[in-house]
């Protein structure tokens, strides 16, 4: 006689499917919470940096990075001596069309206004970190913040956040502006995760934010 084989009942299969569904739902919910936390973090970066710049300007009557009274120069004693360098005091931080990359970790760029911007804010206590450091802060998705005078058709002092996935870039644009990367006071370009200096002459604005899990964006906002 053959041994009697046992199988799963419909009730047991239903219970397993319910458990799998609950586990998948928990994973997806967890991923969404992480994404929302990153969106909030990036938004806080943009808001916080605006407050820091306005605070610095109110205290010293100059933009950080562009400040020509920050360092000692000859007989003129700067507020932080020889720990930093001066900007040129022309009310601009860097210039439009600086090229594809301006990496503050490179020795040749350490005295550029775009890099001094971060050190001046640290020396003034408006952002945290090593006061000898000219490196731009990282954002929540492994990109960096970058500042320059004019970018992507925006005028004045512009703050950019790089390496943003499409979902986060779209949420940031929608939160601060109109959700369109090629219009308004918040604009975005795709595929330039490592770019620091941006200009519409070399960087084409995206038509929309694509959430495909691969494309990343640099989103810029006027301060």
C-alpha positions as CSV (number, residue, x, y, z in Angstrom):
1,X,0.0,0.0,0.0
2,X,1.1,3.5,-0.8
3,X,1.8,5.9,2.1
4,X,-0.8,8.6,2.4
5,X,0.6,12.0,1.3
6,X,-0.3,15.1,3.2
7,X,-0.8,18.5,1.5
8,X,-1.7,22.0,2.6
9,X,-5.3,22.9,3.2
10,X,-6.8,26.0,1.6
11,X,-6.9,27.7,5.0
12,X,-3.2,27.1,5.5
13,X,-2.3,28.5,2.1
14,X,-4.5,31.5,2.7
15,X,-2.7,32.2,6.0
16,X,0.7,32.0,4.3
17,X,-0.5,34.4,1.6
18,X,-1.8,36.8,4.2
19,X,1.5,36.7,6.1
20,X,3.5,37.3,2.8
21,X,1.2,40.2,2.0
22,X,1.7,41.8,5.4
23,X,5.5,41.4,5.1
24,X,5.6,43.0,1.6
25,X,3.3,45.8,2.8
26,X,5.6,46.5,5.7
27,X,8.7,46.5,3.4
28,X,7.0,48.9,0.9
29,X,5.8,51.1,3.7
30,X,9.3,51.2,5.2
31,X,10.8,52.2,1.9
32,X,8.2,55.0,1.5
33,X,9.0,56.3,5.0
34,X,12.8,56.3,4.1
35,X,12.0,58.2,0.9
36,X,9.9,60.8,2.7
37,X,12.6,61.3,5.3
38,X,15.1,61.9,2.5
39,X,12.8,64.4,0.9
40,X,12.4,66.2,4.2
41,X,16.1,66.2,4.7
42,X,16.9,67.7,1.3
43,X,14.1,70.4,1.8
44,X,15.6,71.3,5.2
45,X,19.0,71.7,3.6
46,X,17.6,74.2,1.1
47,X,15.6,76.1,3.8
48,X,18.4,76.0,6.3
49,X,21.0,77.3,3.8
50,X,18.8,80.2,2.9
51,X,18.6,81.2,6.6
52,X,22.3,80.8,7.0
53,X,23.1,83.1,4.0
54,X,20.6,85.7,5.2
55,X,22.1,85.6,8.7
56,X,25.6,85.9,7.4
57,X,24.6,88.8,5.1
58,X,22.8,90.6,7.9
59,X,25.8,90.2,10.3
60,X,28.7,91.1,7.9
61,X,26.9,92.9,5.0
62,X,28.5,90.5,2.5
63,X,27.8,87.1,1.0
64,X,29.8,84.2,2.4
65,X,32.5,83.2,-0.1
66,X,32.4,86.6,-1.7
67,X,33.4,88.3,1.6
68,X,36.5,90.4,1.1
69,X,36.9,91.1,4.8
70,X,37.1,87.5,6.0
71,X,40.9,87.0,5.9
72,X,43.9,89.2,6.7
73,X,45.3,90.7,3.5
74,X,48.5,92.8,3.9
75,X,48.0,95.5,6.6
76,X,44.2,94.8,6.6
77,X,43.3,92.4,9.4
78,X,40.4,90.2,8.5
79,X,37.9,88.8,11.0
80,X,39.4,85.3,10.8
81,X,43.0,86.1,10.2
82,X,44.9,83.7,8.0
83,X,42.5,80.7,8.5
84,X,40.7,81.4,5.2
85,X,40.9,83.5,2.1
86,X,38.9,86.5,0.8
87,X,36.4,86.7,-2.0
88,X,36.4,89.7,-4.3
89,X,33.5,91.5,-2.7
90,X,31.5,92.0,-5.9
91,X,28.2,90.7,-4.4
92,X,28.4,87.5,-6.4
93,X,29.5,84.0,-5.4
94,X,31.4,82.7,-8.4
95,X,30.2,83.3,-11.9
96,X,28.0,81.7,-14.5
97,X,29.6,79.2,-16.8
98,X,32.4,77.9,-14.6
99,X,32.7,74.7,-16.6
100,X,31.5,71.2,-16.0
101,X,33.1,70.6,-12.6
102,X,34.3,72.8,-9.8
103,X,35.4,70.3,-7.1
104,X,36.2,72.0,-3.8
105,X,38.4,69.1,-2.8
106,X,40.9,70.0,-5.6
107,X,43.7,72.2,-4.3
108,X,43.4,74.6,-7.3
109,X,39.8,75.3,-6.4
110,X,40.1,75.6,-2.6
111,X,40.2,79.4,-2.8
112,X,37.3,79.7,-5.3
113,X,34.3,81.6,-3.9
114,X,32.0,78.6,-4.3
115,X,34.2,76.7,-1.9
116,X,35.0,79.6,0.4
117,X,31.3,80.0,0.8
118,X,31.1,76.9,3.0
119,X,34.1,77.7,5.1
120,X,32.9,81.2,5.7
121,X,29.6,79.9,7.0
122,X,31.4,77.4,9.2
123,X,33.7,80.1,10.6
124,X,30.7,82.3,11.3
125,X,28.9,79.4,13.1
126,X,25.9,79.3,10.7
127,X,26.6,75.6,9.7
128,X,28.5,72.9,11.6
129,X,31.8,71.2,10.7
130,X,35.5,71.7,10.6
131,X,36.2,75.4,10.1
132,X,39.3,74.6,8.0
133,X,37.1,72.7,5.6
134,X,36.0,74.2,2.2
135,X,34.1,71.0,1.1
136,X,30.4,71.3,0.3
137,X,28.1,69.5,2.7
138,X,26.6,66.2,1.5
139,X,22.8,65.7,1.1
140,X,20.7,62.8,2.2
141,X,21.2,60.8,-1.0
142,X,25.0,61.0,-1.3
143,X,25.1,64.1,-3.5
144,X,26.4,67.5,-2.5
145,X,25.1,71.1,-2.1
146,X,26.6,73.6,-4.5
147,X,26.2,77.4,-4.7
148,X,27.0,79.8,-7.5
149,X,25.8,83.1,-9.0
150,X,23.2,82.1,-11.6
151,X,22.5,78.7,-13.0
152,X,20.0,77.0,-15.3
153,X,18.5,80.3,-16.3
154,X,18.0,81.4,-12.7
155,X,19.6,84.7,-11.6
156,X,21.2,85.8,-8.4
157,X,22.6,83.4,-5.8
158,X,21.5,79.8,-6.6
159,X,21.8,76.7,-4.4
160,X,21.8,73.3,-6.0
161,X,21.5,69.8,-4.6
162,X,22.9,67.0,-6.7
163,X,22.3,63.2,-7.2
164,X,18.6,63.3,-6.5
165,X,16.4,60.4,-7.7
166,X,13.5,61.4,-9.8
167,X,10.9,61.0,-7.1
168,X,12.8,63.1,-4.6
169,X,13.6,65.8,-7.3
170,X,10.0,66.0,-8.3
171,X,8.9,66.3,-4.6
172,X,11.4,69.1,-3.9
173,X,10.4,71.0,-7.0
174,X,6.7,70.7,-6.2
175,X,7.2,71.7,-2.6
176,X,9.1,74.9,-3.4
177,X,7.7,75.7,-6.9
178,X,5.6,74.3,-9.7
179,X,7.0,70.7,-10.1
180,X,8.4,71.5,-13.5
181,X,12.1,71.2,-14.0
182,X,12.3,73.7,-16.9
183,X,10.3,76.6,-15.4
184,X,9.9,78.6,-12.3
185,X,12.3,79.4,-9.4
186,X,13.3,75.7,-9.0
187,X,14.8,74.0,-12.0
188,X,16.4,70.6,-12.6
189,X,18.7,68.8,-15.0
190,X,19.3,65.1,-15.4
191,X,22.4,63.0,-15.5
192,X,24.9,65.3,-13.9
193,X,25.4,63.7,-10.4
194,X,28.9,65.0,-10.1
195,X,28.4,68.5,-11.6
196,X,29.2,71.4,-9.4
197,X,29.1,74.4,-11.8
198,X,26.0,74.6,-14.0
199,X,24.8,76.8,-16.9
200,X,22.1,76.3,-19.5
201,X,24.7,76.9,-22.2
202,X,26.1,73.4,-21.4
203,X,23.4,71.8,-19.3
204,X,19.9,71.2,-20.9
205,X,16.9,71.5,-18.5
206,X,14.9,68.3,-18.1
207,X,11.3,68.3,-19.5
208,X,10.0,66.3,-16.6
209,X,11.3,64.2,-13.7
210,X,11.6,60.5,-14.5
211,X,11.2,58.1,-11.6
212,X,12.9,55.1,-13.2
213,X,15.3,54.2,-10.4
214,X,18.3,55.1,-12.5
215,X,18.2,58.8,-13.6
216,X,19.4,61.3,-11.1
217,X,18.9,65.1,-11.1
218,X,20.5,68.2,-9.9
219,X,17.9,70.6,-8.6
220,X,18.6,74.3,-8.2
221,X,16.8,77.0,-6.3
222,X,17.3,80.7,-6.0
223,X,18.1,81.8,-2.5
